[in-house]
């Protein structure tokens, strides 16, 4: 099982070394902006490094919305990030499930997700797996409650989307971590990546605030159990920089009975 962390994008391989990680996740552009990503000068190094690479799409991306001023740029930005993510050898592009506007029929969001995959198919398809991530809050979210996630997969399942499970998001969304892997796989058939995060806030709080694994409101053994059951690569998105994330990575390896990779 490959375990790593979300890191600063300036030099992801140095960040991986600092954390003794065998996987990294990073942004290719401002996560709060609409700029298209540009080629990275270290793309060859990233592809050939032996460190597994994942790219997270900007937070502004919301392909579910009925607001065309957001939806259309979002799907274009998602396609451009997928192309650049492939250049660095990424194993997946993570994107939040998005939400519809207040008062909109949720079916609009699921239909817009389908249109996004159809839009990509017109251009040859996404060049790497797109991993849709469950989200923490919002009554109009497409991937907060698992009943909504099931409707989303009914709409897009034929395009073979991937799934990223975030433990903090599930907890904050009001989804019990006990048995969560089986419940998700009954919907999606797969879990491609786990964001193993603690939560600063309580169950069903709707608040997306990550905490280190042995702190916060989630029993860390529930996170370990989810990771073990999913048997998927793991990224910690926890606070504390290299020190805090290294401790979380070491904790997971210890609880999973893994040896540290050679330094």
C-alpha positions in Angstrom: 0.0 0.0 0.0 1.5 3.3 -1.1 1.1 6.1 1.5 1.9 9.8 1.0 0.8 13.3 1.5 -0.6 16.4 -0.2 2.3 18.7 -0.6 3.5 22.1 -1.8 3.8 22.0 -5.6 7.1 23.8 -5.9 9.2 20.6 -5.5 7.0 17.6 -4.8 9.8 15.1 -4.8 11.7 16.9 -2.1 8.5 17.1 -0.1 8.1 13.3 -0.5 11.7 12.8 0.8 11.0 15.0 3.8 8.0 12.9 4.7 9.5 9.5 3.8 6.4 9.2 1.5 6.0 7.0 -1.5 3.2 9.1 -3.0 2.4 12.8 -3.4 -0.6 14.9 -4.3 -0.4 18.5 -5.3 -2.1 21.3 -7.3 -1.0 22.3 -10.8 -2.4 25.8 -10.5 -4.0 28.1 -7.9 -6.7 26.0 -6.2 -8.9 29.1 -5.8 -8.4 30.4 -9.3 -9.4 29.8 -12.9 -6.0 29.7 -14.5 -5.2 26.8 -16.8 -2.1 24.8 -15.7 1.1 25.3 -17.5 3.8 22.6 -18.3 6.1 21.7 -15.4 9.8 21.7 -15.9 10.1 18.7 -13.6 7.6 16.6 -15.5 10.2 14.0 -16.6 11.6 13.7 -13.0 8.1 13.2 -11.6 7.2 10.5 -14.2 10.5 8.6 -13.6 10.8 9.1 -9.9 9.1 6.0 -8.5 6.9 8.2 -6.4 3.2 7.9 -7.1 1.8 11.2 -8.3 -1.8 12.4 -7.9 -3.1 15.8 -8.9 -6.0 17.6 -7.2 -8.2 19.8 -9.4 -8.9 23.4 -8.2 -11.6 23.9 -5.6 -13.4 26.3 -7.8 -14.3 23.5 -10.3 -18.1 22.8 -10.1 -19.3 21.0 -13.2 -22.7 20.2 -11.5 -24.0 23.7 -11.2 -26.7 25.2 -13.5 -24.8 28.5 -13.6 -23.2 28.4 -17.1 -20.6 31.0 -16.1 -19.2 28.4 -13.6 -20.2 25.1 -15.2 -18.7 25.7 -18.7 -15.3 27.1 -17.4 -15.2 24.3 -14.9 -15.4 21.5 -17.4 -12.9 23.1 -19.6 -10.5 23.6 -16.6 -11.0 19.9 -15.6 -10.0 18.8 -19.1 -7.0 21.0 -19.1 -5.9 19.8 -15.7 -6.3 16.2 -16.8 -4.0 16.8 -19.8 -1.3 18.4 -17.6 -1.7 15.7 -14.9 -1.0 13.0 -17.5 2.2 14.9 -18.5 3.6 14.5 -14.9 2.6 10.8 -14.8 -0.3 11.2 -12.4 -2.3 8.1 -11.5 -5.4 10.2 -11.0 -7.0 13.6 -11.0 -9.1 14.2 -7.9 -12.1 16.5 -8.2 -14.9 17.4 -5.7 -18.4 16.3 -6.5 -19.8 19.8 -6.7 -23.3 21.1 -6.0 -26.4 22.6 -7.6 -27.8 26.0 -6.8 -30.3 26.4 -4.0 -33.8 25.5 -5.3 -32.5 23.5 -8.2 -33.6 19.9 -8.8 -30.5 17.7 -7.8 -31.1 15.8 -11.0 -29.7 18.8 -12.8 -26.3 18.3 -11.1 -26.2 14.6 -12.1 -27.1 15.4 -15.7 -24.4 18.1 -15.8 -21.8 15.6 -14.6 -22.9 13.3 -17.4 -22.5 16.1 -19.9 -19.0 16.8 -18.5 -17.9 13.2 -19.3 -19.6 13.4 -22.7 -17.7 16.7 -23.4 -14.4 15.0 -22.6 -15.4 12.0 -24.7 -15.8 14.3 -27.7 -12.1 15.2 -27.3 -10.9 11.7 -26.9 -11.8 11.1 -23.3 -10.0 11.9 -20.1 -6.3 10.8 -20.4 -6.2 9.4 -16.9 -8.7 8.4 -14.2 -10.9 11.2 -12.8 -11.5 10.4 -9.2 -14.6 12.0 -7.8 -14.3 12.9 -4.1 -17.0 12.8 -1.5 -17.6 16.2 0.1 -18.2 17.4 3.7 -21.1 19.8 3.5 -23.8 21.5 1.6 -27.5 20.5 1.3 -27.2 20.7 -2.5 -24.0 18.6 -2.9 -23.8 15.8 -5.4 -21.4 13.7 -3.3 -22.1 14.4 0.3 -24.8 11.9 1.2 -24.4 8.4 -0.2 -27.9 8.4 -1.6 -26.8 11.3 -3.8 -23.6 9.5 -4.7 -25.7 6.6 -5.9 -27.7 8.9 -8.2 -24.5 10.4 -9.5 -23.1 7.0 -10.4 -26.4 6.0 -12.1 -25.8 9.0 -14.3 -22.1 8.6 -15.0 -21.2 5.0 -14.3 -20.9 4.0 -17.9 -17.9 6.4 -18.2 -16.0 4.4 -15.6 -15.2 7.2 -13.2 -13.0 6.6 -10.2 -13.7 7.4 -6.6 -11.7 9.1 -3.8 -12.9 8.5 -0.2 -12.1 11.3 2.2 -12.5 10.2 5.8 -12.9 13.7 7.2 -15.5 14.6 4.6 -17.5 11.4 5.3 -17.5 12.1 9.0 -18.5 15.7 8.6 -21.1 14.7 6.1 -22.8 12.4 8.6 -21.7 9.1 7.1 -20.5 6.6 9.6 -17.0 5.3 9.0 -18.0 1.8 10.2 -18.5 -0.3 7.2 -18.0 2.7 4.9 -15.9 0.9 2.3 -18.5 -1.8 1.7 -21.2 0.9 1.4 -19.2 2.9 -1.1 -18.2 -0.1 -3.2 -21.8 -1.2 -3.4 -22.4 2.1 -5.2 -19.2 2.8 -7.2 -17.7 -0.7 -7.4 -14.3 0.8 -6.5 -12.2 3.0 -4.3 -9.1 4.3 -6.1 -7.6 6.5 -3.4 -8.2 7.4 0.2 -7.7 10.8 1.7 -6.9 9.7 5.3 -7.8 12.7 7.4 -8.9 13.4 10.9 -11.6 16.0 11.6 -11.5 19.1 13.8 -15.3 19.1 13.9 -18.0 16.7 15.0 -20.0 14.1 13.2 -22.5 15.6 10.6 -21.1 19.1 11.2 -20.8 19.8 7.5 -17.5 21.5 8.1 -14.4 20.6 6.1 -11.5 21.1 8.5 -8.9 18.4 8.5 -6.9 17.3 11.6 -4.0 14.9 12.2 -5.0 11.3 12.6 -4.5 11.0 16.3 -6.3 14.2 17.1 -9.7 15.6 16.4 -13.1 14.0 16.6 -12.6 10.7 14.6 -11.4 7.6 16.4 -8.1 7.0 14.4 -8.8 3.2 14.5 -11.8 3.9 12.3 -9.6 5.6 9.7 -7.1 2.7 9.9 -10.0 0.2 9.4 -11.2 2.1 6.3 -7.8 2.2 4.9 -7.2 -1.5 5.5 -10.6 -2.5 4.0 -10.2 -0.3 0.9 -6.6 -1.6 0.2 -6.1 1.5 -2.0 -3.3 4.1 -2.1 -3.4 6.7 0.7 -2.8 10.5 0.8 -2.9 12.4 4.1 -4.1 16.0 3.8 -3.4 16.8 7.4 -1.8 19.9 9.1 1.6 20.3 10.5 3.8 20.4 7.4 6.4 17.7 7.0 6.5 16.9 10.7 2.8 16.5 11.2 2.3 14.5 8.0 5.3 12.3 8.6 3.8 11.4 12.0 0.5 10.5 10.3 2.2 8.4 7.6 4.3 6.6 10.2 1.1 6.0 12.3 -0.7 4.4 9.3 2.3 2.2 8.4 2.7 1.0 12.0 -1.0 0.2 12.4 -1.1 -1.5 9.0 2.0 -3.6 9.9 4.1 -2.1 7.1 7.8 -1.5 7.1 9.2 1.8 6.2 10.6 2.0 2.6 14.4 2.3 2.5 15.7 5.8 3.1 
